[in-house]
Amino acid sequence: MSDAPFDRAAQRALLERSVRVRPGSVLWDAPGSTLLDVFSGKSLALDFARVAAMEQRTDAANRQPYLAIQLDSNPSSSTTQTNLRNTNT
């Protein structure tokens, strides 16, 4: 994941774009700053002040795009097309 810092507006735009291309699988509650995985029901409260890095990736197994979000206190969290997961990569 890139170490280059994003500005918060760019991070939010990338997140919103990523959610928009996955309608019905991942939802973004902007007022509550929460991501929701529709399939699993998992949610992630996202404080942009804690986001260290954010980038688009492709799942090696199914070739589906997902958004990887690295928080300053977590190795990383990511949204996939069908779920929200915590990863260490």
Contacts in CASP RR format, 6 or more apart in sequence:
PFRMAT RR
TARGET T0000
AUTHOR 0000-0000-0000
METHOD contacts of the structure
MODEL  1
MSDAPFDRAAQRALLERSVRVRPGSVLWDAPGSTLLDVFSGKSLALDFAR
VAAMEQRTDAANRQPYLAIQLDSNPSSSTTQTNLRNTNT
1 53 0 8 1.000
1 55 0 8 1.000
1 68 0 8 1.000
1 70 0 8 1.000
1 76 0 8 1.000
2 53 0 8 1.000
2 55 0 8 1.000
3 53 0 8 1.000
4 53 0 8 1.000
5 52 0 8 1.000
5 53 0 8 1.000
6 14 0 8 1.000
6 51 0 8 1.000
6 53 0 8 1.000
6 54 0 8 1.000
8 48 0 8 1.000
8 49 0 8 1.000
8 51 0 8 1.000
11 48 0 8 1.000
11 51 0 8 1.000
11 54 0 8 1.000
12 48 0 8 1.000
14 54 0 8 1.000
14 56 0 8 1.000
14 67 0 8 1.000
15 28 0 8 1.000
15 35 0 8 1.000
15 46 0 8 1.000
15 54 0 8 1.000
15 67 0 8 1.000
15 69 0 8 1.000
16 28 0 8 1.000
16 30 0 8 1.000
18 26 0 8 1.000
18 56 0 8 1.000
18 65 0 8 1.000
18 66 0 8 1.000
18 67 0 8 1.000
18 79 0 8 1.000
19 26 0 8 1.000
19 27 0 8 1.000
19 28 0 8 1.000
19 35 0 8 1.000
19 79 0 8 1.000
21 65 0 8 1.000
22 79 0 8 1.000
22 81 0 8 1.000
24 38 0 8 1.000
25 37 0 8 1.000
25 38 0 8 1.000
25 39 0 8 1.000
25 81 0 8 1.000
25 82 0 8 1.000
26 35 0 8 1.000
26 36 0 8 1.000
26 37 0 8 1.000
26 38 0 8 1.000
26 79 0 8 1.000
26 81 0 8 1.000
26 84 0 8 1.000
27 35 0 8 1.000
27 36 0 8 1.000
27 38 0 8 1.000
28 34 0 8 1.000
28 35 0 8 1.000
28 36 0 8 1.000
29 35 0 8 1.000
29 36 0 8 1.000
32 45 0 8 1.000
33 45 0 8 1.000
33 46 0 8 1.000
33 47 0 8 1.000
33 48 0 8 1.000
34 43 0 8 1.000
34 44 0 8 1.000
34 45 0 8 1.000
34 46 0 8 1.000
35 43 0 8 1.000
35 44 0 8 1.000
35 46 0 8 1.000
35 79 0 8 1.000
35 84 0 8 1.000
36 42 0 8 1.000
36 43 0 8 1.000
36 84 0 8 1.000
37 43 0 8 1.000
37 79 0 8 1.000
37 82 0 8 1.000
37 83 0 8 1.000
37 84 0 8 1.000
39 82 0 8 1.000
39 83 0 8 1.000
40 83 0 8 1.000
40 84 0 8 1.000
42 83 0 8 1.000
42 84 0 8 1.000
43 84 0 8 1.000
44 77 0 8 1.000
44 79 0 8 1.000
44 84 0 8 1.000
46 69 0 8 1.000
50 71 0 8 1.000
50 72 0 8 1.000
50 73 0 8 1.000
51 69 0 8 1.000
51 70 0 8 1.000
51 71 0 8 1.000
51 72 0 8 1.000
52 70 0 8 1.000
52 71 0 8 1.000
52 72 0 8 1.000
53 68 0 8 1.000
53 69 0 8 1.000
53 70 0 8 1.000
54 67 0 8 1.000
54 68 0 8 1.000
54 69 0 8 1.000
54 70 0 8 1.000
55 67 0 8 1.000
55 68 0 8 1.000
56 65 0 8 1.000
56 66 0 8 1.000
56 67 0 8 1.000
56 68 0 8 1.000
57 65 0 8 1.000
57 66 0 8 1.000
57 67 0 8 1.000
57 68 0 8 1.000
57 78 0 8 1.000
58 64 0 8 1.000
58 65 0 8 1.000
58 66 0 8 1.000
59 65 0 8 1.000
59 66 0 8 1.000
59 80 0 8 1.000
64 80 0 8 1.000
64 81 0 8 1.000
65 81 0 8 1.000
66 78 0 8 1.000
66 79 0 8 1.000
66 80 0 8 1.000
66 81 0 8 1.000
67 78 0 8 1.000
67 79 0 8 1.000
68 76 0 8 1.000
68 77 0 8 1.000
68 78 0 8 1.000
68 87 0 8 1.000
69 76 0 8 1.000
69 77 0 8 1.000
69 78 0 8 1.000
69 79 0 8 1.000
70 76 0 8 1.000
70 77 0 8 1.000
71 77 0 8 1.000
74 86 0 8 1.000
75 86 0 8 1.000
75 87 0 8 1.000
75 88 0 8 1.000
75 89 0 8 1.000
76 86 0 8 1.000
76 87 0 8 1.000
76 88 0 8 1.000
76 89 0 8 1.000
77 84 0 8 1.000
77 85 0 8 1.000
77 86 0 8 1.000
77 87 0 8 1.000
78 84 0 8 1.000
78 85 0 8 1.000
78 86 0 8 1.000
78 87 0 8 1.000
END
